Amino acid sequence: MKSRALILISLAAILGTSTVSQGQEPPRLSQGQEPQRHRPDDTDQFYPPVPTDQELQLLKKDIGSQKKQLIAANMNLTDAEAEKFWPIYDQYTGELSKINDTKVALIKEYLTTYNAITDEQAENYVHRWAAIDEATNQLRTKYFPIFRRVLSGKSTALFFQMDHRLALMIDLQLTSRMPILEP
């Protein structure tokens, strides 16, 4: 129960910074009305400005800290388990951080080129995004037996459930701010 509450709180915190302000309804379409395409350079709220590198680094540090706190609060590790778990966790997140840096670079590249993107560039973008997802899954597969050596099967599964859910929430927050390609 405690872990569900913490995950829901974290989800609310992450999604609470959604592009639609609290108390505002998303735009509604009349019957037959086409959705309006919005661009990051529009003055509306759909796509906030692209964060600077400094802002991204601060966000990354903050997310990493919050993620570690959530995992610590929900794992209920014994002192002996914690002593072995946290160094592995730090190593895992260090490797994951490199993959996430590639993802952020790809997003930034997309945001600067999507207005004039060619079919070949769009296809390349999709392949590179899939490669990032594959690298993340390979990293999880690599680390599962390493975590399993210091945790029970259930605790290891819990860690990877939490890690995956938090990653999905962060991805949702990042990608919801990206403009969709026009055909």
KOLSE-596221 format. One record per atom (N, C-alpha, C): residue number from 1; residue in three letters; atom name; x, y, z. Coordinates in pm, 1 decimal. Example, Ala and Ser with C-alpha at 12.3 -4.5 7.8 and 13.67 -1.06 7.14 Angstrom:
2
  resi  resn  name         x         y         z
     1   ALA     N    1319.0    -569.0     780.0
     1   ALA    CA    1230.0    -450.0     780.0
     1   ALA     C    1320.0    -330.0     780.0
     2   SER     N    1285.0    -225.0     708.0
     2   SER    CA    1367.0    -106.0     714.0
     2   SER     C    1290.0       3.0     787.0
This chain:
183
  resi  resn  name         x         y         z
     1   MET     N      83.0    -118.5       0.0
     1   MET    CA       0.0       0.0       0.0
     1   MET     C      87.7     125.1       0.0
     2   LYS     N     191.0     126.1      85.5
     2   LYS    CA     281.2     239.8      94.2
     2   LYS     C     350.1     265.0     -40.4
     3   SER     N     394.8     156.3    -106.0
     3   SER    CA     465.6     173.8    -232.7
     3   SER     C     372.7     225.5    -341.3
     4   ARG     N     250.3     180.8    -343.5
     4   ARG    CA     155.4     230.9    -443.4
     4   ARG     C     132.1     379.8    -423.6
     5   ALA     N     119.3     421.5    -299.4
     5   ALA    CA      96.6     563.4    -271.0
     5   ALA     C     215.9     646.1    -317.1
     6   LEU     N     337.3     599.9    -291.2
     6   LEU    CA     455.4     674.6    -332.0
     6   LEU     C     468.2     681.1    -483.4
     7   ILE     N     437.6     572.9    -550.0
     7   ILE    CA     444.7     573.4    -695.7
     7   ILE     C     337.9     666.4    -753.0
     8   LEU     N     218.2     665.0    -694.9
     8   LEU    CA     113.4     755.3    -741.7
     8   LEU     C     150.9     900.7    -717.5
     9   ILE     N     212.3     928.1    -602.8
     9   ILE    CA     257.1    1064.6    -573.8
     9   ILE     C     363.1    1106.9    -674.5
    10   SER     N     456.6    1017.6    -703.4
    10   SER    CA     560.8    1052.6    -800.4
    10   SER     C     502.4    1071.3    -939.0
    11   LEU     N     406.1     989.2    -975.2
    11   LEU    CA     340.3    1004.3   -1105.0
    11   LEU     C     270.4    1139.5   -1111.1
    12   ALA     N     200.5    1175.4   -1005.6
    12   ALA    CA     131.2    1303.9   -1001.9
    12   ALA     C     231.4    1419.1   -1011.2
    13   ALA     N     344.7    1404.2    -944.0
    13   ALA    CA     445.7    1510.0    -947.9
    13   ALA     C     503.9    1525.6   -1087.3
    14   ILE     N     533.5    1413.7   -1151.3
    14   ILE    CA     590.7    1419.4   -1285.2
    14   ILE     C     488.5    1470.4   -1384.6
    15   LEU     N     368.9    1416.3   -1377.8
    15   LEU    CA     265.8    1456.7   -1473.1
    15   LEU     C     202.9    1589.2   -1434.9
    16   GLY     N     222.2    1632.9   -1311.9
    16   GLY    CA     168.9    1761.6   -1269.0
    16   GLY     C     233.5    1877.4   -1341.2
    17   THR     N     345.8    1852.8   -1403.7
    17   THR    CA     410.6    1955.9   -1483.0
    17   THR     C     371.5    1941.9   -1629.4
    18   SER     N     259.4    1880.8   -1652.5
    18   SER    CA     209.5    1859.0   -1787.8
    18   SER     C     199.3    1989.5   -1863.2
    19   THR     N     189.0    1978.6   -1994.2
    19   THR    CA     182.4    2097.9   -2077.5
    19   THR     C      49.8    2169.4   -2065.3
    20   VAL     N     -53.5    2104.1   -2015.5
    20   VAL    CA    -180.6    2171.5   -1993.2
    20   VAL     C    -184.3    2211.7   -1847.0
    21   SER     N    -198.2    2338.7   -1821.2
    21   SER    CA    -196.5    2388.3   -1684.1
    21   SER     C    -312.9    2333.9   -1604.9
    22   GLN     N    -293.9    2324.0   -1473.4
    22   GLN    CA    -400.7    2276.0   -1388.0
    22   GLN     C    -520.3    2368.2   -1399.5
    23   GLY     N    -637.1    2308.9   -1399.4
    23   GLY    CA    -759.0    2385.2   -1406.4
    23   GLY     C    -799.0    2421.1   -1548.8
    24   GLN     N    -714.9    2391.6   -1646.1
    24   GLN    CA    -748.1    2420.4   -1784.2
    24   GLN     C    -783.0    2291.1   -1855.1
    25   GLU     N    -882.8    2298.4   -1937.2
    25   GLU    CA    -921.7    2184.5   -2018.1
    25   GLU     C    -839.1    2185.2   -2145.9
    26   PRO     N    -805.5    2067.7   -2197.7
    26   PRO    CA    -740.5    2067.0   -2327.9
    26   PRO     C    -839.4    2116.1   -2432.8
    27   PRO     N    -790.0    2170.0   -2543.2
    27   PRO    CA    -881.7    2221.6   -2643.2
    27   PRO     C    -974.6    2112.7   -2694.3
    28   ARG     N   -1100.0    2146.5   -2710.9
    28   ARG    CA   -1199.2    2051.8   -2762.5
    28   ARG     C   -1225.9    2085.8   -2908.6
    29   LEU     N   -1248.5    1982.4   -2987.7
    29   LEU    CA   -1274.9    2000.8   -3128.6
    29   LEU     C   -1424.4    1990.7   -3154.2
    30   SER     N   -1473.6    2077.6   -3238.6
    30   SER    CA   -1611.9    2066.1   -3282.3
    30   SER     C   -1620.5    1948.7   -3378.0
    31   GLN     N   -1739.9    1897.3   -3396.1
    31   GLN    CA   -1756.2    1783.9   -3486.6
    31   GLN     C   -1708.8    1822.8   -3625.4
    32   GLY     N   -1623.4    1740.3   -3681.7
    32   GLY    CA   -1570.8    1764.7   -3814.6
    32   GLY     C   -1449.4    1856.7   -3817.4
    33   GLN     N   -1415.0    1917.6   -3705.3
    33   GLN    CA   -1301.1    2009.0   -3699.6
    33   GLN     C   -1171.9    1929.6   -3692.4
    34   GLU     N   -1074.8    1970.0   -3770.4
    34   GLU    CA    -944.1    1904.6   -3770.7
    34   GLU     C    -861.0    1956.8   -3653.2
    35   PRO     N    -777.7    1871.3   -3593.5
    35   PRO    CA    -690.3    1921.3   -3487.1
    35   PRO     C    -590.9    2021.6   -3544.8
    36   GLN     N    -563.9    2124.8   -3467.2
    36   GLN    CA    -469.2    2227.0   -3508.9
    36   GLN     C    -329.3    2178.9   -3474.9
    37   ARG     N    -238.6    2194.6   -3569.1
    37   ARG    CA     -99.6    2157.4   -3545.0
    37   ARG     C     -31.3    2271.1   -3470.3
    38   HIS     N      40.5    2237.9   -3365.0
    38   HIS    CA     110.6    2338.6   -3286.9
    38   HIS     C     259.8    2315.7   -3299.5
    39   ARG     N     332.8    2421.0   -3296.2
    39   ARG    CA     477.3    2416.0   -3307.9
    39   ARG     C     540.7    2469.3   -3180.2
    40   PRO     N     662.5    2424.5   -3148.9
    40   PRO    CA     729.0    2474.4   -3029.2
    40   PRO     C     748.6    2624.9   -3027.3
    41   ASP     N     751.4    2688.1   -3145.1
    41   ASP    CA     772.7    2831.9   -3145.7
    41   ASP     C     641.9    2910.2   -3134.9
    42   ASP     N     528.1    2840.5   -3129.8
    42   ASP    CA     401.2    2908.3   -3107.9
    42   ASP     C     400.8    2966.6   -2967.3
    43   THR     N     312.8    3060.8   -2944.6
    43   THR    CA     305.7    3122.9   -2813.1
    43   THR     C     205.5    3052.6   -2723.1
    44   ASP     N     157.8    2936.1   -2763.7
    44   ASP    CA      61.7    2864.8   -2679.4
    44   ASP     C     133.7    2773.5   -2581.0
    45   GLN     N      57.1    2700.8   -2504.2
    45   GLN    CA     111.7    2617.8   -2397.0
    45   GLN     C     138.7    2473.9   -2437.1
    46   PHE     N     113.6    2436.0   -2561.3
    46   PHE    CA     124.3    2295.4   -2596.9
    46   PHE     C     267.4    2244.7   -2597.7
    47   TYR     N     359.1    2323.7   -2643.4
    47   TYR    CA     498.1    2282.6   -2645.6
    47   TYR     C     581.8    2391.0   -2580.1
    48   PRO     N     619.7    2371.3   -2455.0
    48   PRO    CA     703.9    2470.9   -2388.4
    48   PRO     C     839.5    2479.6   -2458.0
    49   PRO     N     913.6    2585.2   -2431.6
    49   PRO    CA    1044.9    2598.0   -2494.2
    49   PRO     C    1134.1    2479.2   -2460.2
    50   VAL     N    1222.1    2446.7   -2553.0
    50   VAL    CA    1317.1    2337.6   -2531.6
    50   VAL     C    1410.3    2379.4   -2419.2
    51   PRO     N    1429.8    2292.7   -2318.0
    51   PRO    CA    1517.8    2329.9   -2206.8
    51   PRO     C    1662.8    2342.7   -2252.3
    52   THR     N    1735.7    2429.3   -2184.9
    52   THR    CA    1877.9    2446.0   -2212.7
    52   THR     C    1953.9    2325.3   -2157.3
    53   ASP     N    2079.7    2312.1   -2197.7
    53   ASP    CA    2162.4    2202.8   -2146.1
    53   ASP     C    2175.0    2210.7   -1994.5
    54   GLN     N    2189.7    2332.3   -1941.5
    54   GLN    CA    2201.4    2349.6   -1796.9
    54   GLN     C    2072.4    2305.0   -1727.1
    55   GLU     N    1957.3    2342.7   -1783.0
    55   GLU    CA    1829.3    2300.9   -1725.2
    55   GLU     C    1813.7    2149.7   -1731.2
    56   LEU     N    1858.1    2088.8   -1841.4
    56   LEU    CA    1850.2    1943.1   -1853.9
    56   LEU     C    1937.7    1873.6   -1749.7
    57   GLN     N    2056.7    1927.9   -1725.4
    57   GLN    CA    2145.1    1868.3   -1624.9
    57   GLN     C    2084.8    1878.4   -1484.8
    58   LEU     N    2024.5    1992.2   -1453.1
    58   LEU    CA    1958.9    2007.9   -1323.0
    58   LEU     C    1839.8    1913.3   -1311.3
    59   LEU     N    1762.2    1901.0   -1418.4
    59   LEU    CA    1647.5    1811.2   -1418.9
    59   LEU     C    1693.6    1667.2   -1401.0
    60   LYS     N    1799.3    1629.6   -1471.0
    60   LYS    CA    1852.7    1494.1   -1461.7
    60   LYS     C    1897.9    1463.2   -1318.7
    61   LYS     N    1966.0    1557.8   -1256.0
    61   LYS    CA    2013.0    1540.1   -1118.4
    61   LYS     C    1894.0    1526.3   -1022.9
    62   ASP     N    1792.7    1611.1   -1040.9
    62   ASP    CA    1674.1    1608.4    -956.1
    62   ASP     C    1596.3    1478.2    -973.3
    63   ILE     N    1578.0    1435.5   -1097.6
    63   ILE    CA    1505.9    1310.4   -1123.7
    63   ILE     C    1581.9    1193.0   -1063.7
    64   GLY     N    1713.8    1192.9   -1079.5
    64   GLY    CA    1794.8    1084.8   -1023.4
    64   GLY     C    1782.1    1076.1    -872.8
    65   SER     N    1781.6    1190.1    -808.1
    65   SER    CA    1767.6    1195.2    -663.1
    65   SER     C    1629.3    1147.3    -619.6
    66   GLN     N    1525.0    1194.6    -688.5
    66   GLN    CA    1388.7    1153.4    -654.6
    66   GLN     C    1369.1    1004.4    -679.9
    67   LYS     N    1425.1     955.2    -788.3
    67   LYS    CA    1412.7     813.1    -821.0
    67   LYS     C    1478.5     728.0    -712.4
    68   LYS     N    1595.3     768.6    -669.5
    68   LYS    CA    1666.1     693.6    -565.7
    68   LYS     C    1586.3     694.4    -434.3
    69   GLN     N    1527.4     808.5    -400.8
    69   GLN    CA    1445.4     818.1    -280.3
    69   GLN     C    1322.6     727.3    -289.0
    70   LEU     N    1258.0     725.6    -404.7
    70   LEU    CA    1140.9     639.3    -422.7
    70   LEU     C    1177.5     491.7    -410.1
    71   ILE     N    1288.3     455.8    -470.6
    71   ILE    CA    1331.5     315.9    -463.3
    71   ILE     C    1368.2     280.0    -319.7
    72   ALA     N    1439.9     366.9    -251.8
    72   ALA    CA    1477.8     341.0    -112.4
    72   ALA     C    1354.1     325.8     -24.7
    73   ALA     N    1253.7     409.9     -46.8
    73   ALA    CA    1132.2     405.3      35.9
    73   ALA     C    1047.9     281.7       9.8
    74   ASN     N    1060.4     223.1    -108.2
    74   ASN    CA     974.0     111.6    -144.5
    74   ASN     C    1040.8     -24.8    -140.3
    75   MET     N    1171.8     -29.1    -135.8
    75   MET    CA    1241.5    -158.2    -140.5
    75   MET     C    1248.3    -227.0      -4.2
    76   ASN     N    1241.1    -153.4     104.8
    76   ASN    CA    1249.2    -212.5     238.5
    76   ASN     C    1370.6    -304.5     252.5
    77   LEU     N    1486.2    -252.8     217.0
    77   LEU    CA    1609.1    -330.8     223.4
    77   LEU     C    1659.6    -341.1     366.6
    78   THR     N    1713.7    -456.9     399.5
    78   THR    CA    1783.8    -470.0     527.1
    78   THR     C    1916.1    -395.0     513.3
    79   ASP     N    1982.7    -371.3     624.9
    79   ASP    CA    2111.7    -303.1     619.2
    79   ASP     C    2211.4    -382.0     534.4
    80   ALA     N    2210.4    -513.5     549.6
    80   ALA    CA    2302.8    -597.9     472.6
    80   ALA     C    2272.1    -591.1     323.3
    81   GLU     N    2142.1    -593.4     288.0
    81   GLU    CA    2103.2    -583.9     147.1
    81   GLU     C    2138.8    -446.3      91.2
    82   ALA     N    2110.4    -342.4     167.6
    82   ALA    CA    2136.5    -205.7     122.2
    82   ALA     C    2285.5    -184.3      95.1
    83   GLU     N    2369.4    -240.4     180.8
    83   GLU    CA    2513.6    -226.5     165.2
    83   GLU     C    2560.9    -284.7      32.1
    84   LYS     N    2498.0    -391.4     -12.6
    84   LYS    CA    2534.4    -454.2    -140.2
    84   LYS     C    2457.2    -394.1    -258.1
    85   PHE     N    2332.1    -353.9    -234.5
    85   PHE    CA    2244.1    -307.3    -342.1
    85   PHE     C    2287.1    -172.4    -398.9
    86   TRP     N    2312.0     -72.5    -311.2
    86   TRP    CA    2333.5      63.6    -358.7
    86   TRP     C    2455.9      81.4    -448.3
    87   PRO     N    2567.9      14.9    -422.6
    87   PRO    CA    2679.0      27.5    -519.1
    87   PRO     C    2642.6     -28.3    -657.9
    88   ILE     N    2567.5    -137.7    -661.1
    88   ILE    CA    2523.2    -193.1    -789.8
    88   ILE     C    2425.6     -95.9    -856.3
    89   TYR     N    2334.3     -41.5    -777.9
    89   TYR    CA    2237.6      55.4    -829.3
    89   TYR     C    2310.2     174.6    -891.1
    90   ASP     N    2411.0     226.9    -821.7
    90   ASP    CA    2485.4     342.0    -872.6
    90   ASP     C    2556.4     308.6   -1003.6
    91   GLN     N    2611.9     188.3   -1011.9
    91   GLN    CA    2677.4     144.7   -1135.2
    91   GLN     C    2573.6     132.2   -1247.6
    92   TYR     N    2460.7      71.3   -1217.3
    92   TYR    CA    2351.3      55.9   -1315.0
    92   TYR     C    2302.4     191.6   -1364.0
    93   THR     N    2276.7     283.7   -1271.9
    93   THR    CA    2225.6     414.5   -1313.3
    93   THR     C    2331.3     494.0   -1390.2
    94   GLY     N    2457.6     470.9   -1360.9
    94   GLY    CA    2563.4     535.4   -1439.0
    94   GLY     C    2560.4     490.4   -1584.3
    95   GLU     N    2543.2     361.0   -1605.1
    95   GLU    CA    2533.9     308.5   -1742.0
    95   GLU     C    2403.1     353.6   -1808.3
    96   LEU     N    2295.5     353.1   -1731.9
    96   LEU    CA    2166.0     396.8   -1784.7
    96   LEU     C    2170.3     544.8   -1821.1
    97   SER     N    2243.6     622.2   -1744.9
    97   SER    CA    2256.5     766.0   -1770.9
    97   SER     C    2317.7     792.1   -1908.2
    98   LYS     N    2413.7     711.1   -1946.9
    98   LYS    CA    2475.8     727.1   -2079.0
    98   LYS     C    2373.9     700.1   -2189.4
    99   ILE     N    2290.9     600.0   -2170.7
    99   ILE    CA    2185.5     570.3   -2268.8
    99   ILE     C    2086.2     685.8   -2273.6
   100   ASN     N    2049.7     735.7   -2156.3
   100   ASN    CA    1954.5     847.6   -2151.0
   100   ASN     C    2011.7     975.3   -2211.4
   101   ASP     N    2142.7     994.5   -2199.6
   101   ASP    CA    2206.3    1109.9   -2264.4
   101   ASP     C    2190.2    1100.0   -2416.3
   102   THR     N    2202.5     978.7   -2469.5
   102   THR    CA    2181.5     956.8   -2612.2
   102   THR     C    2037.1     988.5   -2650.2
   103   LYS     N    1943.4     949.1   -2565.1
   103   LYS    CA    1801.8     977.6   -2590.4
   103   LYS     C    1776.0    1127.6   -2591.6
   104   VAL     N    1831.6    1199.1   -2494.7
   104   VAL    CA    1811.9    1344.2   -2487.7
   104   VAL     C    1873.3    1410.5   -2610.9
   105   ALA     N    1990.3    1364.8   -2652.5
   105   ALA    CA    2053.6    1421.0   -2772.5
   105   ALA     C    1965.9    1396.4   -2896.0
   106   LEU     N    1906.9    1278.8   -2905.1
   106   LEU    CA    1818.7    1247.4   -3017.1
   106   LEU     C    1695.0    1336.2   -3015.2
   107   ILE     N    1639.0    1358.0   -2898.0
   107   ILE    CA    1521.7    1445.9   -2886.1
   107   ILE     C    1558.4    1588.5   -2927.2
   108   LYS     N    1670.8    1636.8   -2879.9
   108   LYS    CA    1713.7    1772.9   -2915.0
   108   LYS     C    1737.7    1784.6   -3065.6
   109   GLU     N    1798.7    1682.6   -3123.3
   109   GLU    CA    1820.6    1682.5   -3268.7
   109   GLU     C    1686.8    1687.3   -3342.3
   110   TYR     N    1594.0    1605.2   -3298.0
   110   TYR    CA    1460.6    1602.1   -3358.9
   110   TYR     C    1393.6    1739.3   -3350.9
   111   LEU     N    1401.1    1802.1   -3234.4
   111   LEU    CA    1335.7    1931.3   -3215.5
   111   LEU     C    1393.4    2040.5   -3304.3
   112   THR     N    1518.2    2026.1   -3344.1
   112   THR    CA    1578.0    2127.6   -3431.1
   112   THR     C    1557.7    2096.1   -3578.9
   113   THR     N    1516.1    1973.8   -3612.0
   113   THR    CA    1505.9    1936.0   -3753.4
   113   THR     C    1367.0    1893.8   -3798.3
   114   TYR     N    1272.5    1877.4   -3708.1
   114   TYR    CA    1145.3    1815.9   -3747.3
   114   TYR     C    1067.5    1896.5   -3851.0
   115   ASN     N    1085.4    2028.3   -3854.8
   115   ASN    CA    1013.0    2110.6   -3953.0
   115   ASN     C    1051.7    2078.2   -4096.2
   116   ALA     N    1175.7    2035.9   -4117.0
   116   ALA    CA    1224.0    2009.8   -4252.0
   116   ALA     C    1274.2    1866.4   -4267.3
   117   ILE     N    1224.8    1777.4   -4186.5
   117   ILE    CA    1274.8    1640.4   -4186.1
   117   ILE     C    1234.5    1566.8   -4314.8
   118   THR     N    1328.5    1492.1   -4369.2
   118   THR    CA    1300.7    1412.8   -4488.9
   118   THR     C    1249.5    1275.4   -4446.3
   119   ASP     N    1198.8    1199.7   -4541.4
   119   ASP    CA    1153.5    1063.1   -4512.1
   119   ASP     C    1268.5     978.9   -4456.5
   120   GLU     N    1386.3     993.4   -4515.7
   120   GLU    CA    1501.7     914.6   -4471.5
   120   GLU     C    1542.8     952.7   -4329.2
   121   GLN     N    1540.5    1081.8   -4299.6
   121   GLN    CA    1575.2    1127.1   -4164.7
   121   GLN     C    1472.1    1077.3   -4063.3
   122   ALA     N    1345.0    1079.9   -4100.2
   122   ALA    CA    1239.9    1031.8   -4010.4
   122   ALA     C    1257.7     883.0   -3982.2
   123   GLU     N    1288.6     807.9   -4085.6
   123   GLU    CA    1311.1     664.2   -4068.4
   123   GLU     C    1433.2     639.4   -3979.9
   124   ASN     N    1538.9     716.4   -4002.2
   124   ASN    CA    1659.5     704.7   -3920.8
   124   ASN     C    1630.4     737.5   -3775.1
   125   TYR     N    1549.8     839.9   -3753.1
   125   TYR    CA    1510.7     878.8   -3617.4
   125   TYR     C    1440.3     762.3   -3546.8
   126   VAL     N    1345.2     698.7   -3613.5
   126   VAL    CA    1270.9     587.4   -3553.6
   126   VAL     C    1365.3     471.4   -3521.5
   127   HIS     N    1457.1     441.3   -3612.4
   127   HIS    CA    1552.9     331.9   -3588.2
   127   HIS     C    1644.3     363.7   -3469.5
   128   ARG     N    1687.7     488.5   -3459.7
   128   ARG    CA    1775.1     527.1   -3348.6
   128   ARG     C    1700.5     523.3   -3215.8
   129   TRP     N    1572.9     564.4   -3216.0
   129   TRP    CA    1492.7     558.5   -3093.4
   129   TRP     C    1476.0     411.8   -3050.1
   130   ALA     N    1449.0     323.8   -3146.4
   130   ALA    CA    1434.6     181.6   -3115.6
   130   ALA     C    1565.7     123.6   -3062.0
   131   ALA     N    1677.8     168.8   -3114.9
   131   ALA    CA    1808.0     122.1   -3066.2
   131   ALA     C    1830.8     165.0   -2921.2
   132   ILE     N    1783.6     284.1   -2886.7
   132   ILE    CA    1795.2     330.4   -2747.8
   132   ILE     C    1710.1     242.9   -2656.7
   133   ASP     N    1587.6     213.1   -2698.6
   133   ASP    CA    1501.2     123.3   -2620.3
   133   ASP     C    1565.3     -13.8   -2604.9
   134   GLU     N    1624.2     -62.8   -2713.1
   134   GLU    CA    1689.8    -193.6   -2708.7
   134   GLU     C    1809.8    -192.1   -2614.0
   135   ALA     N    1887.3     -85.4   -2617.5
   135   ALA    CA    2003.5     -73.4   -2527.4
   135   ALA     C    1958.6     -71.2   -2381.6
   136   THR     N    1847.1      -3.1   -2354.0
   136   THR    CA    1794.1       0.2   -2217.5
   136   THR     C    1751.7    -139.2   -2173.6
   137   ASN     N    1682.3    -210.2   -2259.3
   137   ASN    CA    1639.3    -345.8   -2225.4
   137   ASN     C    1757.7    -440.7   -2208.2
   138   GLN     N    1860.1    -425.0   -2290.9
   138   GLN    CA    1980.3    -507.3   -2275.3
   138   GLN     C    2050.3    -478.6   -2142.6
   139   LEU     N    2051.1    -352.1   -2102.5
   139   LEU    CA    2112.0    -316.7   -1974.6
   139   LEU     C    2035.4    -380.5   -1859.0
   140   ARG     N    1903.5    -375.7   -1863.9
   140   ARG    CA    1822.4    -439.2   -1759.3
   140   ARG     C    1848.8    -589.7   -1755.2
   141   THR     N    1857.0    -651.3   -1871.9
   141   THR    CA    1884.8    -795.1   -1879.7
   141   THR     C    2022.4    -826.6   -1822.4
   142   LYS     N    2119.7    -741.3   -1849.8
   142   LYS    CA    2255.4    -758.9   -1797.6
   142   LYS     C    2256.8    -750.1   -1644.5
   143   TYR     N    2181.0    -654.7   -1590.2
   143   TYR    CA    2186.7    -630.2   -1446.5
   143   TYR     C    2092.3    -716.2   -1363.5
   144   PHE     N    1995.2    -780.6   -1426.4
   144   PHE    CA    1902.6    -861.7   -1347.3
   144   PHE     C    1976.7    -965.8   -1263.7
   145   PRO     N    2065.2   -1047.8   -1321.8
   145   PRO    CA    2134.5   -1147.1   -1237.8
   145   PRO     C    2229.8   -1083.7   -1135.8
   146   ILE     N    2279.9    -966.0   -1165.0
   146   ILE    CA    2370.1    -898.5   -1071.2
   146   ILE     C    2291.4    -854.5    -947.9
   147   PHE     N    2175.1    -792.0    -969.8
   147   PHE    CA    2089.8    -754.9    -856.5
   147   PHE     C    2038.6    -879.2    -785.0
   148   ARG     N    2009.8    -982.3    -861.3
   148   ARG    CA    1953.5   -1105.3    -803.2
   148   ARG     C    2051.7   -1171.2    -706.7
   149   ARG     N    2182.1   -1150.9    -726.2
   149   ARG    CA    2281.4   -1208.7    -634.1
   149   ARG     C    2274.2   -1147.7    -495.2
   150   VAL     N    2219.9   -1024.5    -484.9
   150   VAL    CA    2216.4    -956.9    -355.0
   150   VAL     C    2074.6    -938.7    -301.6
   151   LEU     N    1973.2    -967.4    -384.2
   151   LEU    CA    1833.9    -952.0    -342.5
   151   LEU     C    1755.8   -1079.5    -371.3
   152   SER     N    1641.6   -1092.5    -305.4
   152   SER    CA    1552.5   -1204.7    -337.0
   152   SER     C    1494.5   -1184.4    -476.4
   153   GLY     N    1433.4   -1288.0    -529.6
   153   GLY    CA    1369.9   -1277.7    -660.5
   153   GLY     C    1261.1   -1171.1    -663.1
   154   LYS     N    1178.9   -1167.1    -557.6
   154   LYS    CA    1070.7   -1067.8    -550.7
   154   LYS     C    1126.3    -926.0    -539.9
   155   SER     N    1228.3    -908.2    -459.0
   155   SER    CA    1286.9    -774.1    -444.0
   155   SER     C    1352.3    -728.0    -573.5
   156   THR     N    1417.5    -819.6    -642.6
   156   THR    CA    1477.9    -785.3    -770.9
   156   THR     C    1369.9    -747.0    -871.6
   157   ALA     N    1263.0    -824.6    -875.5
   157   ALA    CA    1152.0    -794.1    -966.3
   157   ALA     C    1088.6    -659.9    -930.0
   158   LEU     N    1072.5    -633.0    -800.4
   158   LEU    CA    1016.4    -505.8    -756.0
   158   LEU     C    1103.4    -390.1    -803.6
   159   PHE     N    1234.1    -403.4    -787.3
   159   PHE    CA    1322.9    -296.7    -832.3
   159   PHE     C    1304.3    -270.0    -981.4
   160   PHE     N    1302.4    -375.6   -1062.7
   160   PHE    CA    1290.5    -354.8   -1206.1
   160   PHE     C    1151.2    -306.1   -1245.8
   161   GLN     N    1049.0    -343.0   -1171.6
   161   GLN    CA     916.1    -286.8   -1196.3
   161   GLN     C     917.6    -136.7   -1172.1
   162   MET     N     972.2     -96.9   -1060.5
   162   MET    CA     977.7      45.1   -1027.5
   162   MET     C    1063.8     121.5   -1128.3
   163   ASP     N    1178.5      66.7   -1160.8
   163   ASP    CA    1268.8     130.0   -1255.9
   163   ASP     C    1198.1     149.5   -1389.9
   164   HIS     N    1127.8      48.6   -1435.9
   164   HIS    CA    1058.2      54.5   -1563.7
   164   HIS     C     943.8     155.3   -1559.6
   165   ARG     N     864.8     152.6   -1454.6
   165   ARG    CA     752.7     246.8   -1443.4
   165   ARG     C     800.3     391.2   -1439.3
   166   LEU     N     902.8     416.3   -1361.1
   166   LEU    CA     955.3     552.8   -1352.8
   166   LEU     C    1011.1     597.3   -1487.8
   167   ALA     N    1077.9     507.0   -1558.1
   167   ALA    CA    1131.0     540.7   -1691.1
   167   ALA     C    1017.0     572.3   -1787.6
   168   LEU     N     909.9     496.1   -1780.3
   168   LEU    CA     795.1     522.8   -1867.3
   168   LEU     C     733.0     659.0   -1837.8
   169   MET     N     722.1     692.6   -1710.0
   169   MET    CA     665.1     822.5   -1673.8
   169   MET     C     753.3     937.0   -1723.8
   170   ILE     N     882.8     921.2   -1712.0
   170   ILE    CA     974.9    1024.4   -1758.3
   170   ILE     C     967.4    1035.4   -1910.8
   171   ASP     N     965.3     921.2   -1979.5
   171   ASP    CA     952.3     922.9   -2125.1
   171   ASP     C     822.5     990.0   -2168.7
   172   LEU     N     713.9     961.4   -2098.4
   172   LEU    CA     586.7    1024.4   -2130.9
   172   LEU     C     597.1    1175.4   -2117.5
   173   GLN     N     659.6    1219.5   -2011.2
   173   GLN    CA     674.7    1363.2   -1989.7
   173   GLN     C     760.2    1425.4   -2099.6
   174   LEU     N     868.6    1360.5   -2136.4
   174   LEU    CA     956.3    1413.7   -2241.3
   174   LEU     C     888.0    1413.6   -2377.7
   175   THR     N     831.8    1300.4   -2415.4
   175   THR    CA     776.4    1288.2   -2550.3
   175   THR     C     644.5    1362.0   -2567.7
   176   SER     N     572.6    1388.0   -2459.6
   176   SER    CA     447.8    1461.9   -2473.2
   176   SER     C     474.1    1606.5   -2513.1
   177   ARG     N     593.9    1650.8   -2499.1
   177   ARG    CA     630.7    1787.9   -2535.8
   177   ARG     C     687.0    1796.9   -2677.2
   178   MET     N     696.6    1683.3   -2743.4
   178   MET    CA     753.9    1682.3   -2877.6
   178   MET     C     644.1    1697.1   -2982.3
   179   PRO     N     667.3    1783.0   -3080.1
   179   PRO    CA     568.2    1798.0   -3186.3
   179   PRO     C     562.5    1670.5   -3272.2
   180   ILE     N     443.8    1643.7   -3320.2
   180   ILE    CA     420.9    1528.3   -3405.6
   180   ILE     C     450.3    1567.9   -3550.4
   181   LEU     N     510.7    1475.8   -3625.0
   181   LEU    CA     539.9    1502.6   -3765.5
   181   LEU     C     410.5    1512.6   -3846.1
   182   GLU     N     414.0    1599.2   -3943.0
   182   GLU    CA     300.6    1606.8   -4035.7
   182   GLU     C     334.6    1518.4   -4156.0
   183   PRO     N     234.0    1450.1   -4209.5
   183   PRO    CA     260.4    1363.4   -4326.5
   183   PRO     C     301.1    1443.3   -4448.6
